[in-house]
């Protein structure tokens, strides 16, 4: 049932208020990812040199935190339960929407902010899937933690123009200080649910909801910037060894201004003729404490974000270690990847089911047992993988073709091409066997009952007659 103007106004106000409330949390995260917030105090009368040091002190590792996880997530297929081939939705929906590349945006936004969204609408020749950041889309749920579909969703188009979606229609509106105004005719999408799918970073907090990877790390990122700034200040003003001299008369020019007594350089020697003149130098600031402090902050980020410390290049304590120790360091990261694959996988399955509904495919819409296939991105050498898979095939009698998809980096296109090549090879092998079994004397050109490959062979009846005699 379409919303009345009064109901649409109430929904628009509620969505706009929710959007403004979310902006208070999302905008600082967005600014921190871009390095726009340093957390370093800058006095009003600060010199340009001071401000330059502040700009150089933005030691932003937050994008790396997101990339380390997002780059290990890649969906390579979608299959119904018990099937070995991809569902038709893979070729009719996923590929036309270029989701091989665009899926990364969904994962990155969810990891960064805690949530992201995908809008699915009927279209030709395929339903249209649009990945959305939570800064562009706001959804209202009756129960945000358990509901599969939102009641309403607000999607920003441009300027003050938005679109509101419910389970039946899309309403173009303009939102201003005076209130929402309908900006055109409502369009029916006919999906029966609000056409927005939510991607959640994790379901660990059932009270506050998802927060993403970045927000908990904002304080330590500011600390990292401050430590880097102190390091730069020490390098600029205290790390250079300063010299001093006493007991020397400073000469003056004709105007009574003191002359600089020395022109210091690496190839010059300081010399004074006065007997009471003494030279000395101040010790430089030791930078090791600043560097250690920054390493400790990076180790905390590594631990909190479950990133292997060697990926952040923390200190020199992660060198010359065994392969087993390296695998142990990456164990937490792999577990984090597996948890995100479970969460995001459910959302992708929901998104493709909704795409099936947009195409009128009732069977695929009702299929809740289908699952996505994640590409194996575990860093292993091809030799290790080949040895392990070979042992599985020989010792446990696992079919070799079932192990193809276990090879890291193999795409669905590779699997399909290999299967076609293997089938062609099997057909040729069977044909060669059939030809070899049929009249071997004829095949090898030898003498078989007086007939040759070049000469006429006796008829079947004549050959049978001779055999009877």
C-alpha positions in Angstrom: 0.0 0.0 0.0 1.4 3.4 -1.1 2.2 5.9 1.6 -0.1 8.9 1.9 1.5 12.4 1.9 1.2 12.7 5.6 2.7 9.2 6.2 5.5 10.0 3.7 6.3 13.2 5.5 6.6 11.4 8.8 8.8 8.7 7.3 11.0 11.3 5.6 11.4 13.3 8.9 12.3 10.1 10.8 14.9 9.1 8.1 16.4 12.5 7.9 16.8 12.7 11.7 18.4 9.2 11.7 20.7 10.4 8.9 21.9 13.5 10.8 22.4 11.4 13.9 24.6 8.9 12.0 26.6 11.8 10.4 27.9 12.7 13.8 29.7 9.3 13.9 30.4 8.7 10.3 31.9 12.1 9.3 34.8 11.9 11.7 35.6 8.4 10.5 35.6 9.7 6.9 37.8 12.6 7.8 40.3 10.3 9.7 40.6 7.9 6.7 41.5 10.9 4.5 44.0 12.1 7.1 42.1 15.4 7.5 42.2 15.2 11.3 45.6 15.1 13.0 44.7 15.6 16.7 47.8 17.9 17.1 47.3 21.2 18.8 48.1 24.2 16.6 48.3 27.7 18.3 46.7 30.6 16.5 50.1 32.4 16.2 51.9 29.3 15.0 54.6 29.9 12.3 54.5 28.4 8.9 57.3 26.1 9.9 55.3 24.8 12.8 52.3 24.2 10.6 54.4 22.3 8.0 55.6 20.0 10.8 52.0 19.4 11.8 51.1 18.4 8.2 54.1 16.1 8.0 53.1 14.4 11.2 50.0 12.7 9.8 51.2 9.1 10.1 47.9 7.6 9.0 47.7 3.8 9.1 43.9 3.6 9.1 43.6 3.0 5.4 46.0 0.1 5.8 43.9 -1.4 8.5 40.9 -1.5 6.1 42.9 -2.7 3.1 44.5 -5.6 4.9 41.1 -7.1 5.5 39.3 -6.0 2.4 41.9 -7.3 0.0 41.5 -10.8 1.4 37.8 -10.9 0.6 36.7 -11.9 -2.9 33.6 -13.7 -3.9 34.3 -16.1 -6.8 31.0 -17.9 -7.2 27.4 -18.5 -6.1 26.0 -22.1 -5.9 22.8 -23.7 -4.9 23.0 -26.5 -2.3 24.5 -29.7 -3.6 25.5 -28.1 -7.0 29.1 -27.9 -8.3 28.4 -25.2 -10.9 27.4 -21.6 -10.4 23.8 -20.6 -10.2 22.4 -18.9 -13.3 22.2 -15.8 -11.2 26.0 -15.5 -11.4 25.9 -14.9 -15.2 22.6 -13.1 -15.4 23.0 -10.7 -12.4 26.5 -10.7 -10.8 28.5 -10.4 -14.0 26.3 -7.8 -15.8 26.5 -5.6 -12.7 30.4 -5.8 -12.8 30.3 -7.0 -9.2 33.7 -8.7 -9.6 35.2 -5.3 -9.1 32.5 -3.4 -7.3 32.1 -5.9 -4.5 35.3 -4.4 -2.9 33.5 -1.1 -2.3 30.8 -2.9 -0.2 33.4 -4.6 2.0 35.6 -1.5 2.4 32.7 0.7 3.5 31.3 -1.9 5.9 34.8 -2.5 7.5 35.4 1.3 7.7 32.0 2.4 9.0 30.5 -0.8 10.4 27.8 -1.0 7.7 27.2 -0.6 4.0 24.3 -1.2 1.7 23.4 -2.6 -1.7 20.2 -1.4 -3.5 18.6 -3.8 -5.9 16.0 -2.6 -8.4 14.4 -4.3 -11.4 16.1 -3.4 -14.7 16.9 -4.6 -18.2 18.6 -6.7 -19.2 19.4 -7.5 -15.5 18.4 -6.1 -12.1 20.5 -3.1 -11.1 22.8 -3.5 -8.0 24.1 -0.2 -6.5 26.7 -0.4 -3.7 26.1 2.4 -1.1 28.1 3.9 1.7 26.2 4.5 5.0 26.9 8.2 4.3 24.7 7.9 1.2 22.1 5.5 2.6 20.1 5.3 5.9 17.8 2.4 6.7 15.3 2.1 9.5 14.5 -1.3 10.9 11.9 -2.4 13.4 14.6 -4.5 15.1 18.0 -3.4 13.7 19.8 -6.5 15.0 17.5 -9.3 13.8 15.4 -8.0 10.9 16.4 -9.1 7.5 14.8 -6.3 5.6 14.4 -2.6 6.6 11.0 -0.9 6.8 12.3 2.2 5.0 15.5 3.4 3.4 16.7 6.9 2.4 19.2 7.1 -0.5 21.0 10.4 -1.3 20.9 11.3 -5.0 22.4 14.8 -5.3 22.2 18.1 -3.4 19.0 18.0 -1.4 17.4 15.3 -3.6 16.8 11.9 -2.1 14.8 8.7 -2.7 12.7 7.0 -0.1 12.0 3.2 -0.5 9.4 1.0 1.2 8.3 -2.5 0.4 6.3 -1.3 -2.7 7.5 2.0 -4.1 10.3 4.5 -4.5 9.4 8.1 -3.6 11.7 11.0 -5.0 11.8 13.8 -2.4 13.6 17.0 -1.6 14.7 17.5 2.0 15.2 21.1 3.2 14.9 23.0 6.5 11.2 23.6 5.7 10.5 19.9 5.5 10.3 17.1 2.9 8.7 17.8 -0.5 7.7 15.2 -3.1 9.9 15.6 -6.1 8.1 13.7 -8.8 5.9 10.6 -9.2 6.4 7.5 -7.1 7.5 4.4 -8.9 6.5 0.9 -8.0 9.4 -1.6 -7.8 7.1 -4.6 -7.0 9.6 -6.6 -4.9 7.5 -6.9 -1.7 10.4 -5.8 0.5 12.4 -2.7 0.9 15.0 -3.2 -1.8 18.1 -2.5 0.4 20.5 -5.1 1.7 22.7 -4.3 4.7 26.3 -5.5 5.0 27.5 -5.7 8.6 31.1 -5.6 9.7 30.3 -8.1 12.5 27.6 -9.2 14.9 29.8 -9.2 18.0 28.0 -6.4 19.9 24.3 -7.1 20.3 23.7 -3.9 22.3 25.3 -1.1 20.4 25.5 -2.6 16.9 28.5 -2.7 14.5 31.2 0.0 14.8 33.7 -1.0 12.1 37.4 -1.3 12.4 38.3 2.4 12.3 36.3 4.1 15.1 37.9 2.2 18.0 41.3 3.1 16.6 40.8 6.9 16.3 42.3 7.7 19.7 45.5 5.7 19.1 45.7 7.2 15.6 45.8 10.7 17.2 48.4 9.4 19.6 50.5 8.1 16.7 50.3 11.5 15.0 51.3 13.3 18.2 54.3 11.0 18.7 55.4 11.5 15.1 55.0 15.3 15.5 57.3 15.2 18.6 59.8 13.1 16.7 59.8 15.7 13.9 60.2 18.6 16.3 63.2 16.8 18.0 64.7 16.2 14.5 64.2 19.8 13.5 65.5 21.6 16.6 67.3 19.2 18.9 68.8 16.3 16.9 71.5 18.5 15.3 74.5 18.9 17.6 74.8 22.6 18.6 78.2 24.2 19.3 79.0 27.0 21.7 82.0 29.3 22.4 82.9 31.6 25.4 85.5 34.1 26.2 85.7 35.6 22.7 85.2 39.3 21.8 82.6 39.7 19.1 83.6 42.2 16.4 81.2 44.9 15.2 80.8 46.5 11.8 80.9 50.3 11.1 77.3 50.6 12.3 77.9 48.9 15.6 76.1 45.7 14.6 77.8 42.4 15.8 79.4 40.3 13.1 78.8 36.6 12.9 82.2 35.2 14.2 82.1 31.9 12.2 80.9 30.6 8.9 80.3 27.0 10.1 80.7 24.2 7.6 81.7 20.5 7.4 85.0 21.5 5.7 85.8 24.4 8.0 87.7 24.6 11.3 86.7 27.0 14.2 89.7 29.1 15.4 90.0 31.9 18.0 93.2 33.7 19.1 92.1 34.7 22.6 93.6 32.7 25.4 90.4 32.5 27.4 88.3 31.3 24.5 86.7 27.9 25.0 84.7 25.8 22.5 82.1 23.1 23.3 78.9 21.5 22.1 75.5 20.5 23.4 74.4 16.8 23.1 71.7 16.1 20.6 68.3 14.6 21.6 68.1 10.8 21.5 65.3 9.9 19.0 65.1 6.3 20.1 62.4 6.9 22.7 60.1 8.5 20.1 60.7 5.7 17.6 60.0 3.1 20.4 56.8 4.9 21.4 55.6 4.9 17.8 56.4 1.2 17.5 54.3 0.5 20.6 51.4 2.4 19.1 51.7 0.4 15.9 51.8 -2.9 17.9 48.6 -1.9 19.7 46.9 -1.2 16.3 48.2 -4.5 15.0 46.7 -6.4 18.0 43.4 -4.5 18.1 42.8 -4.8 14.3 44.2 -8.4 14.1 46.7 -7.4 11.5 50.0 -9.4 11.4 52.7 -7.0 12.9 55.1 -7.5 10.0 52.5 -6.0 7.7 52.8 -2.7 9.6 56.6 -3.0 9.6 56.8 -2.7 13.4 60.4 -2.6 14.6 63.0 -5.3 13.8 61.6 -8.1 16.0 59.7 -9.8 13.2 62.6 -10.8 11.1 64.4 -14.2 10.7 61.4 -16.3 12.0 60.3 -19.7 10.8 57.4 -20.4 8.6 55.4 -21.9 11.5 56.0 -18.7 13.6 54.9 -16.6 10.6 51.7 -18.7 10.3 51.0 -18.3 14.0 51.3 -14.5 13.7 48.7 -14.5 10.9 46.3 -16.9 12.6 44.2 -14.1 14.2 44.1 -12.3 10.8 42.8 -15.4 9.1 40.1 -15.9 11.8 39.0 -12.3 11.3 38.8 -12.9 7.5 36.7 -16.0 8.1 34.3 -14.1 10.4 33.8 -11.4 7.8 33.3 -13.9 5.1 30.4 -15.4 7.1 28.8 -12.0 7.7 29.3 -10.6 4.2 28.4 -14.0 2.6 24.9 -13.9 4.1 24.4 -10.4 2.7 25.5 -11.4 -0.8 23.2 -14.4 -0.7 20.4 -12.1 0.4 21.3 -9.6 -2.4 21.2 -12.3 -5.1 18.0 -13.7 -3.8 16.4 -10.2 -4.1 17.8 -10.0 -7.6 16.0 -13.2 -8.4 12.8 -11.8 -7.2 13.4 -8.7 -9.4 13.6 -11.1 -12.3 10.5 -13.1 -11.3 12.5 -16.2 -10.5 10.4 -17.6 -7.6 12.6 -20.7 -7.1 15.8 -18.8 -6.7 14.1 -16.2 -4.4 12.9 -19.0 -2.1 16.3 -20.8 -2.2 17.9 -20.0 1.2 20.4 -22.8 1.0 22.6 -21.3 -1.8 26.0 -20.2 -0.7 28.8 -17.9 -2.1 32.2 -19.3 -2.9 35.1 -17.3 -1.5 38.5 -17.2 -3.2 41.3 -18.6 -1.1 43.7 -15.7 -0.5 45.9 -17.4 2.1 49.5 -16.6 1.3 51.1 -19.9 0.4 53.7 -21.0 -2.1 52.4 -23.0 -5.1 54.7 -25.8 -4.2 53.1 -26.2 -0.7 49.7 -26.1 -2.2 50.5 -28.7 -5.0 52.1 -31.0 -2.5 49.1 -30.8 -0.1 46.5 -31.2 -2.8 48.4 -34.1 -4.3 48.5 -36.0 -1.0 44.7 -35.4 -0.6 44.1 -36.9 -4.0 46.4 -39.9 -3.5 46.1 -40.7 0.1 42.4 -39.8 0.8 41.1 -40.6 -2.7 39.6 -37.1 -3.1 38.7 -36.5 -6.8 41.3 -34.2 -8.4 38.7 -31.9 -10.0 37.2 -31.3 -6.6 40.6 -29.8 -5.5 41.0 -27.4 -8.4 39.1 -24.6 -6.6 41.5 -25.0 -3.6 44.3 -23.6 -5.6 44.9 -20.0 -4.5 44.2 -17.3 -7.1 42.2 -19.6 -9.3 39.1 -17.9 -10.7 35.7 -19.3 -11.7 36.7 -18.7 -15.4 39.8 -20.8 -14.9 37.8 -23.6 -13.4 35.3 -23.6 -16.3 38.1 -23.5 -18.9 39.9 -26.4 -17.2 36.8 -28.4 -17.0 36.2 -27.9 -20.8 39.7 -28.9 -21.6 39.5 -32.0 -19.3 36.2 -33.0 -20.9 37.7 -32.6 -24.4 40.7 -34.7 -23.4 38.5 -37.4 -22.0 36.5 -37.6 -25.2 39.6 -37.8 -27.3 41.0 -40.5 -25.0 37.8 -42.6 -25.3 37.9 -42.2 -29.1 41.5 -43.4 -29.3 40.7 -46.4 -27.1 37.7 -47.3 -29.3 39.8 -47.1 -32.5 42.6 -49.1 -31.0 40.2 -51.9 -29.9 38.5 -52.1 -33.3 40.5 -54.4 -35.8 44.0 -53.9 -34.4 45.5 -55.6 -37.5 43.9 -53.0 -39.7 45.0 -50.2 -37.4 48.7 -51.2 -37.4 48.8 -52.0 -41.1 49.8 -55.6 -40.6 48.5 -58.9 -42.1 45.2 -60.0 -40.6 43.5 -62.9 -42.5 45.1 -61.8 -45.8 43.7 -58.2 -45.7 45.8 -55.0 -45.5 45.0 -51.4 -44.8 45.7 -50.6 -48.4 43.9 -53.5 -50.0 40.3 -54.8 -49.9 39.3 -56.8 -46.9 37.1 -59.9 -47.2 33.5 -59.5 -46.6 32.1 -60.5 -43.2 30.3 -63.5 -44.6 33.3 -64.8 -46.5 35.5 -64.5 -43.5 33.0 -66.4 -41.4 32.8 -69.1 -44.1 36.6 -69.7 -44.0 36.5 -69.8 -40.2 33.8 -72.6 -40.4 35.9 -74.7 -42.7 
